[in-house]
Amino acid sequence: MPVISFVDNDALLKLTACDLFWDAIALLGVQPTNVKVLVSTEFVIRGNKSINQQYSEEIRTKAIALIKGVSKVSTDQANPFLSLQVPGLDLGELTLIHAAISEPSFYLATGDKRCLRALVNTPELNTARQKLNGKVVCVEQLIAELITVKGFETVRQKVVPARDCDTALKVAFGSGNQAQEDNVLWALEQCIQELRRDCPDLLMRFS
């Protein structure tokens, strides 16, 4: 049974900025043909003002090129979540969550902690949350695991130039090329543990 990886816009952009997107997908044991993003992703990357301010044109262009060959998730009008009005959860996120839990085997890669916190605090999404338990992976987890698999120097060289795109990465790699592995892993782990406290059971475990 193939594993499907659903990737939200935040994770896509952050991992693309670090030039680690496909490395992260490989960590999950997912084939490139089984990666899915929202059908609206390209439009959002092109037209969202905050994204344009946060990411350079080069990174945005690279992200758009990257998703040209992956599957797209469209809005399903039968999705019961679409009628929800939840601060922190927009139409795209509700679409991606519904699509993910409709698959027998999946991961949901996200860079949006606000979305996850909103998810666990919305009673109408309790069933969805149960299906997502252990299937969600955040960017900090992926970076930490890539350090273990690929080596700290390799990952540091890629993340340091892009660290300003994400608050956690900026803190962890704030020393730039002088950043030390122990300090980076500690900082990433603090973010991961905070999210585990706020969203019990939601995050996957690599070991």
N, C-alpha and C positions, 0 to 999 in steps of 0.2 A: 504494500500500500504506500503510494508516494506521500511524502510530507510536503504540505504547501506552506510557503512563508508569505504572510501578508505583511506589507511594509507601509507604515504611514509616512506622510510627507516629511515630518521632522527627522525621523530616522534615516530616510533616504538622503536628505540634504546633508545631515551631519556626517554620515558615513562616506558620502561622496566627497565632501570637503576634505576629509582625512584620507581619501583614496584607499578606503578599506571596505567598500561596500561588498564586493564579491568575496573578499576574505571572510567577512562576517557571515554571509550566506552559507559559505562552505562550512563554517563552524557548526551550523545548525543541521548539517547533513542534507541540505536541500539542493536539488538540481536547479540550474538557472531557469530552465523551462517551467519550474514550479513556483516561481516568484510572482506575486500579484500586488499591484498598486491600484489606487483609485483611477477611474477613467478621467477624472477631473484634475489629476495631479499635474499634468503638463500645463493646463490652463492656469492653475493656482500659482505654479512656479513662475510663469511668465507675467502674471498680472497682480500678484499680491505685493502691496507696497512694503510691508514689513520684511518680507522675504528678500525683496530687491535691496533693502537697506542692510540686511544681515549677511547676505551672500553675494559674492562678486558675480559679474556676468559670466566669467569663465566657469565657476562652479555650477551656476544655474544651467548653463548650456550643457555641461558635462552630465548633470543629473537627467536632463531631458533626453539626451542621446542614450544614456544608460537604460532608460525605461522603454525605449522604442520597441525593443524586442520582447518585453515581458507582458504577461496577461494583465488585463484590466478588469476592475470590478465596477460594475454599473449600479446605480441606485435601483433597488428592487421595491416597487410600489407596494408589494405585499409585506414588506418589512414592518413588523409591528412597532419597532423602536422609533420610526420616523415621526410619530406624533408626539414624542416626548420633548419637553422643553426643559433642558438641563444645562445650567451654566457650566461651561467647561467641556461640554460634548456637542460638537456640531454635526451637521448632516453627514459629512464625509467620515467622521469617526464612527458614527452609528452604523453607517453602511459597511465599513470595514469590519466592525465587530460582528455584525449579523452574518456577513459572508464567511468570516473565519469559523464561527461556531457551527456553521452549516456543513463544514468539512469533517470527515472522520479523523484526520490526522493533520495537525497544523501548528504553526507558531505565529505569534503576532509580535513583530518587531516595532518598537515605538520609541520616540524621543520626546513624547508628550506626557509628562508626569501629571499635569493638571487633569488630563483626560482620565488617567487611571484612578486618580483620587475621586473624581466625579462619578466614575463607574461604580466604585465600591460603596458610595454613599447614596446610590439611587435604588430604592427598593424594587422598582419596576424592572431592574436589570439583574436581579439576584440570580435568576436561572442562567443568564448569559455569563455572569461572573463565575458561577460554578464550572461552566464548560471551559472558561478561560484559565482557571486555576492551573498553575504550573506550565502554562503555554505562552506566557507573555515574557518577552526579553527586552530589557532597556539598553540603550546605547552604552551606558557605563559598564554593564555586564559584558557586552561584546568586546569593548576595548580592553577590559581587564583580562578576559579569556584569550584575546589575541596576543597580549603580552606574554602569557604563559606558553602559547603555542608557537608564535613566530619570533619571540625574543623582544626584550625591552627596547634595544637600540633601533630595531626595524620599525617598531610602532611609534616610538618617540619622534623619529625623523618625519613620519607622516603626519602625526597629530599636531606637533608644535606649530607649524605654519598656519594651521586651521583652528587652533584652540579657542580663538575669540568667538567662534560660532556657537559655543555652548558654555553655559556658566560652569558646569561641573568640570568640563575639560579645561577651561581657563584656570580654575582653581588647582586642579591636579597637575597640570603641565605649566603652571605659572612661571616657573623658573626657566622655561625654554629649554635650550640644549643642555642646561645644567641640572635639569630635573633628574631626581634620583628614583630608581625603581621602587624602593620601599615606600617612599613618600607618595608617589603617584598611586600605587596600589592601595595604600591606606586611604587616600582621599576618595578614590573611586568606590571603595568598600563602604565608606561613610554614607555616600549617596545611595548605594544599593540597599544598605541596612535601613536607612530612613524610609525608603520606598516599601521595603518589606514590612516595616512597622505600620505604615499608613494603609497598605494594601495586602493584608495577610494572605499567604498562599498563592498570590497571583503570579509572582515571578517564577520562571523556570530555574532549575539548578543544573549546572553543567556536570556536577559530580556529587 
